[in-house]
Amino acid sequence: MNHYRNFTRRSIILIAGLFYFSVGLATESTIDEELTADQTKLVQQQFEPLFEQVTSKLSTDKQRYLDDPIAYHEFVVQTLQPRWDVSSTTSALIGRERFGLLGQSDRQEVVQAVTDTLIRYAFEGLEHYSGQQFRIVDVVLNQQANLGWVQVLMVSPVIPDIILDVLIKQTEPNEWKAVDVRFQGITYVSVKKHQFRETIEEQGIKTLIADLQTKNNQYFAELCAKAKRSGSAPCIRKSAQ
């Protein structure tokens, strides 16, 4: 069960990205129903092919990806990352005000550290994949049709099916990205943000960046050495920042 939950959290994190917010779903008559319907359709058009592709590729190519970290990294970056808002993830994890006060260099470095961390989670999730399939069962948007969630059914051959809420936001007029994942009432950001903020408050942003990248570099160095792969991400040796 622990392995299954790890897969659930880590693989869907890469699909969804992370940003903690309150959706505030509307039930008032002032809702622009036509706007909501149009945006709901757009969300489905943007996310349904993603979940179909994830299900298909993991079902058929798991072993190839385990043997070739470079190939899996390409899949994550090309398929999942475009639907994932890492800057919002990072802002939520360290606090919006603090994120806004960072200099450009620190901001870029911490966003990259979070990006690499989430990619690491995707690799850890792959190790526990056992044939789960993903499909959208509902899309719910707020009154302004700019925030909401996608309900995803995860069908497993080994344990009962579960529902995950992928929280989403409109990043451009016709662009939606996943920003957090909620499972059994708990979001990724709500679990991790206290640790991130405590590190910054006690030791500074540079320490947080270094800690994250040390873990990432160590994980990928061991993974790539085992697979005997090198030359392309994630199999490029990096020093801790």
C-alpha positions as CSV (number, residue, x, y, z in Angstrom):
1,M,0.0,0.0,0.0
2,N,2.8,2.4,0.8
3,H,4.4,1.8,-2.6
4,Y,1.1,2.3,-4.3
5,R,0.6,5.7,-2.5
6,N,4.1,6.7,-3.5
7,F,3.3,6.0,-7.1
8,T,0.0,7.8,-6.9
9,R,1.6,10.9,-5.4
10,R,4.8,11.1,-7.5
11,S,3.7,10.2,-10.9
12,I,0.6,12.4,-10.8
13,I,2.6,15.2,-9.3
14,L,4.4,15.4,-12.7
15,I,1.2,15.4,-14.5
16,A,-0.3,18.1,-12.3
17,G,2.3,20.3,-11.0
18,L,1.7,21.9,-7.7
19,F,0.1,25.0,-6.4
20,Y,-2.0,25.2,-3.2
21,F,-5.1,27.3,-3.4
22,S,-8.8,27.3,-2.4
23,V,-11.0,26.8,-5.4
24,G,-14.1,28.4,-4.0
25,L,-16.6,26.7,-6.2
26,A,-19.6,28.9,-7.0
27,T,-23.2,27.9,-6.8
28,E,-24.7,31.4,-7.3
29,S,-26.8,32.4,-10.3
30,T,-24.2,34.9,-11.4
31,I,-22.0,32.2,-12.8
32,D,-21.4,32.7,-16.5
33,E,-22.6,29.3,-17.6
34,E,-21.5,29.7,-21.2
35,L,-18.0,30.7,-20.2
36,T,-17.8,27.9,-17.7
37,A,-19.0,25.4,-20.3
38,D,-16.5,26.6,-22.9
39,Q,-13.6,26.5,-20.4
40,T,-14.7,23.0,-19.1
41,K,-14.6,21.7,-22.7
42,L,-11.1,23.3,-23.2
43,V,-9.8,21.7,-20.0
44,Q,-11.0,18.3,-21.2
45,Q,-9.4,18.8,-24.6
46,Q,-6.1,19.7,-23.0
47,F,-6.0,17.0,-20.3
48,E,-7.7,14.0,-21.7
49,P,-5.0,13.3,-24.4
50,L,-2.4,13.7,-21.6
51,F,-3.9,11.0,-19.4
52,E,-4.4,8.7,-22.3
53,Q,-0.8,9.1,-23.4
54,V,0.5,8.5,-19.8
55,T,-1.6,5.4,-19.5
56,S,-0.5,4.1,-22.9
57,K,3.2,4.8,-22.5
58,L,3.6,3.5,-19.0
59,S,1.6,0.4,-19.8
60,T,3.8,-0.5,-22.8
61,D,7.1,1.1,-22.0
62,K,7.7,0.8,-18.3
63,Q,10.6,-1.6,-18.6
64,R,12.2,0.4,-21.4
65,Y,12.0,3.5,-19.2
66,L,13.5,1.7,-16.3
67,D,16.4,0.5,-18.4
68,D,16.9,3.9,-20.1
69,P,16.5,6.9,-17.7
70,I,17.3,9.3,-20.6
71,A,14.2,8.1,-22.5
72,Y,11.9,8.4,-19.6
73,H,13.3,11.9,-18.8
74,E,12.5,12.9,-22.4
75,F,8.9,11.6,-22.0
76,V,8.4,13.5,-18.7
77,V,9.8,16.8,-20.2
78,Q,8.0,16.6,-23.5
79,T,4.7,15.2,-22.4
80,L,4.1,16.2,-18.8
81,Q,6.0,19.4,-18.2
82,P,4.0,21.5,-20.7
83,R,0.9,21.0,-18.6
84,W,2.7,21.8,-15.3
85,D,3.3,25.2,-13.8
86,V,6.5,24.9,-11.8
87,S,6.8,28.6,-10.9
88,S,3.4,28.4,-9.1
89,T,4.5,25.2,-7.5
90,T,7.6,26.9,-6.1
91,S,5.7,30.0,-5.0
92,A,3.2,27.9,-3.1
93,L,5.9,25.9,-1.4
94,I,8.1,28.8,-0.1
95,G,5.3,31.4,0.1
96,R,4.1,33.8,-2.5
97,E,5.5,36.9,-0.8
98,R,8.9,35.4,-0.2
99,F,9.0,34.1,-3.8
100,G,8.1,37.6,-5.1
101,L,11.0,39.1,-3.2
102,L,13.7,36.8,-4.5
103,G,16.2,38.1,-7.0
104,Q,16.1,36.7,-10.5
105,S,19.1,34.3,-10.0
106,D,17.7,32.8,-6.7
107,R,14.3,32.5,-8.3
108,Q,15.5,30.7,-11.3
109,E,17.7,28.4,-9.2
110,V,14.9,27.4,-6.7
111,V,12.4,26.8,-9.6
112,Q,15.0,24.6,-11.2
113,A,15.6,22.7,-8.0
114,V,11.8,22.1,-7.6
115,T,11.6,21.0,-11.2
116,D,14.4,18.5,-10.7
117,T,12.8,17.3,-7.5
118,L,9.4,16.7,-9.2
119,I,11.1,14.8,-12.0
120,R,12.8,12.7,-9.4
121,Y,9.4,11.9,-7.9
122,A,8.3,10.8,-11.4
123,F,11.2,8.4,-11.6
124,E,10.5,7.0,-8.1
125,G,6.8,6.6,-9.1
126,L,7.8,4.7,-12.2
127,E,9.5,2.1,-10.0
128,H,6.1,1.3,-8.4
129,Y,3.9,1.4,-11.4
130,S,1.9,-1.8,-11.8
131,G,-0.6,-1.2,-14.6
132,Q,-2.7,1.6,-13.2
133,Q,-4.8,3.4,-15.8
134,F,-6.0,7.1,-15.6
135,R,-9.0,8.7,-17.0
136,I,-10.9,12.0,-16.3
137,V,-14.4,11.5,-14.7
138,D,-15.3,15.2,-14.0
139,V,-14.1,18.8,-14.4
140,V,-15.3,21.4,-12.0
141,L,-14.5,25.2,-12.3
142,N,-15.0,28.1,-10.0
143,Q,-17.3,31.1,-10.7
144,Q,-14.7,33.0,-12.7
145,A,-13.8,29.9,-14.7
146,N,-10.1,30.4,-14.0
147,L,-9.5,27.9,-11.2
148,G,-10.9,24.4,-10.6
149,W,-10.0,20.7,-10.5
150,V,-10.0,17.7,-12.7
151,Q,-11.2,14.5,-11.0
152,V,-9.1,11.6,-12.2
153,L,-10.0,8.0,-11.7
154,M,-7.0,5.7,-11.2
155,V,-7.9,2.1,-12.0
156,S,-5.6,-0.4,-10.5
157,P,-5.4,-4.2,-11.1
158,V,-4.2,-4.8,-7.6
159,I,-6.2,-2.6,-5.2
160,P,-9.6,-0.7,-5.3
161,D,-9.9,2.2,-7.7
162,I,-9.3,5.7,-6.3
163,I,-10.1,9.3,-7.2
164,L,-7.5,12.0,-7.3
165,D,-8.2,15.7,-7.6
166,V,-5.8,17.5,-9.9
167,L,-6.1,21.2,-9.1
168,I,-5.8,23.4,-12.2
169,K,-5.6,27.1,-13.1
170,Q,-5.9,29.2,-16.2
171,T,-2.4,30.5,-17.0
172,E,-3.4,32.1,-20.3
173,P,-6.8,32.9,-21.9
174,N,-6.9,29.5,-23.6
175,E,-4.3,27.6,-21.5
176,W,-4.8,25.5,-18.4
177,K,-2.1,23.9,-16.3
178,A,-2.2,21.5,-13.4
179,V,-1.0,23.0,-10.2
180,D,-1.5,20.5,-7.3
181,V,-2.8,17.1,-6.5
182,R,-5.1,16.2,-3.7
183,F,-5.5,12.6,-2.4
184,Q,-7.8,11.8,0.5
185,G,-8.0,15.5,1.3
186,I,-4.3,16.1,1.4
187,T,-2.3,18.1,-1.1
188,Y,1.4,17.8,-1.9
189,V,2.1,21.4,-1.1
190,S,0.4,21.3,2.2
191,V,2.7,18.4,3.2
192,K,5.9,19.9,2.0
193,K,5.6,23.7,2.4
194,H,6.4,23.7,6.1
195,Q,9.7,21.9,5.6
196,F,10.7,24.2,2.7
197,R,9.8,27.4,4.7
198,E,11.5,26.3,7.8
199,T,14.8,25.6,5.9
200,I,14.6,29.1,4.4
201,E,13.9,30.8,7.6
202,E,16.7,29.1,9.5
203,Q,19.3,28.7,6.8
204,G,18.3,30.7,3.8
205,I,17.2,30.0,0.2
206,K,20.7,28.9,-0.9
207,T,20.6,26.0,1.6
208,L,17.2,24.9,0.4
209,I,18.4,24.9,-3.2
210,A,21.5,23.0,-2.2
211,D,19.6,20.4,-0.2
212,L,17.2,19.7,-3.0
213,Q,19.8,19.4,-5.6
214,T,22.1,17.2,-3.5
215,K,19.2,14.7,-3.2
216,N,18.4,15.0,-6.8
217,N,22.0,14.6,-8.0
218,Q,22.7,11.6,-5.8
219,Y,19.5,9.9,-6.9
220,F,20.2,10.3,-10.6
221,A,23.9,9.5,-10.3
222,E,23.0,6.2,-8.8
223,L,20.2,5.5,-11.2
224,C,22.3,6.3,-14.3
225,A,25.3,4.4,-13.1
226,K,23.1,1.3,-12.6
227,A,21.6,1.8,-16.1
228,K,25.1,2.5,-17.5
229,R,23.7,5.6,-19.3
230,S,25.4,9.1,-19.6
231,G,25.6,12.1,-21.8
232,S,22.0,13.5,-21.6
233,A,19.7,14.5,-18.8
234,P,19.2,13.2,-16.2
235,C,22.5,11.4,-16.7
236,I,24.7,14.4,-16.6
237,R,26.8,14.8,-13.5
238,K,25.8,18.0,-11.6
239,S,27.4,19.6,-8.6
240,A,25.2,20.6,-5.6
241,Q,24.3,24.2,-5.9
